[in-house]
Amino acid sequence: MIARTNPLTAARAAALFVSDLSATEQPTAVLVEAAIKHAVHTHGGTRGCAADVAAAYGDYPELAAPRMRWARSLVEELYARRMPNRPSRATRPTGSAAGIQPGRRNSSRAA
């Protein structure tokens, strides 16, 4: 079974992967965030980070896989603590179950 990764988690992990942080260190949350922001800025955005990750996997796959595991686990740990436990999209009420009636405008708006 293939696990799905949140796109924001993947982008943060890719940025951390291409950052200058060492996988042998135990960086603080502040250092991780700063490294992610710096990497996104210096690599031309999240797509640039992803392209450099792909290049690293092509050039050094034996080194890239452990580094990506490190980056992903660090990002998941750091940001999981900040995200409140919310129900998944499949369990959130929609439509009439959420109190929304089709074809009716929100009555709380000023006319």
C-alpha atoms as one frame of an Amber mdcrd trajectory, in Angstrom:
protein
   0.000   0.000   0.000   1.299   3.458  -0.899   0.876   6.144   1.729  -0.317
   9.558   0.600   1.672  12.593   1.612   0.200  16.015   2.103   1.581  18.274
  -0.678   2.671  20.892   1.847   4.528  18.253   3.853   6.222  17.034   0.665
   7.245  20.575  -0.310   8.635  21.286   3.153  10.521  17.975   3.183  12.019
  18.692  -0.248  13.132  22.134   0.917  14.659  20.671   4.077  16.334  17.967
   1.975  18.163  20.574  -0.146  18.952  22.800   2.841  22.313  23.070   4.553
  21.100  21.403   7.755  22.906  18.223   8.641  20.919  15.058   9.173  23.233
  14.182  12.062  22.128  17.233  14.072  19.022  17.650  16.196  17.935  21.100
  14.965  15.350  23.189  16.769  12.003  24.014  15.201  13.229  27.559  14.574
  16.293  26.287  12.696  14.201  23.880  10.611  11.744  26.613   9.634  14.563
  29.007   8.768  16.295  26.328   6.678  13.068  25.542   4.791  12.402  29.223
   4.048  15.990  29.801   2.948  16.001  26.733   0.703  12.720  27.712  -0.960
  14.088  31.193  -1.574  17.503  30.126  -2.889  16.241  27.253  -5.063  13.585
  29.311  -6.833  10.559  28.006  -4.980   9.246  24.582  -4.106   9.544  23.339
  -7.688  13.230  24.214  -7.688  13.659  22.286  -4.447  11.850  19.286  -5.939
  14.042  19.435  -9.054  17.186  19.422  -6.920  15.844  16.489  -4.899  15.303
  14.583  -8.156  18.832  15.400  -9.274  20.226  14.167  -5.960  18.315  10.893
  -6.280  19.713  10.454  -9.779  23.286  11.268  -8.776  23.483   9.739  -5.296
  20.496   7.477  -4.601  22.261   5.704  -1.740  22.611   9.027   0.099  19.377
  10.653  -1.008  16.942   8.085   0.395  18.127   8.306   4.020  18.254  12.112
   3.844  14.693  12.289   2.526  13.493   9.961   5.301  15.192  12.287   7.797
  13.693  15.422   6.220  10.200  13.982   5.963  10.139  12.630   9.514  11.423
  15.940  10.890   8.821  17.945   8.955   6.015  15.581   9.961   7.063  15.742
  13.615   7.436  19.513  13.644   4.220  20.398  11.849   2.050  17.614  13.310
   2.396  19.279  16.704   1.049  22.542  15.292  -1.925  21.155  13.397  -5.042
  20.603  15.465  -6.673  17.237  15.016  -9.299  17.888  12.381 -11.585  15.344
  10.812 -10.574  14.230   7.354 -12.475  15.518   4.334 -14.395  12.243   4.162
 -15.791  12.714   7.675 -16.541  16.449   7.554 -20.203  17.279   7.121 -21.109
  18.777   3.770 -24.237  20.164   2.187 -27.382  19.876   4.273 -25.505  17.944
   6.966 -23.409  21.075   7.529 -26.495  23.309   7.666 -26.138  24.489   4.067
 -29.193  24.351   1.911 -28.772  24.296  -1.857 -29.892  27.452  -3.631 -30.079
  29.575  -0.477 -27.730  32.393   0.371 -26.135  32.822   3.730 -28.680  34.823
   5.744 -26.000  36.350   7.990 -24.780  38.616   5.178 -25.909  42.205   5.132
 -28.272  42.972   2.249
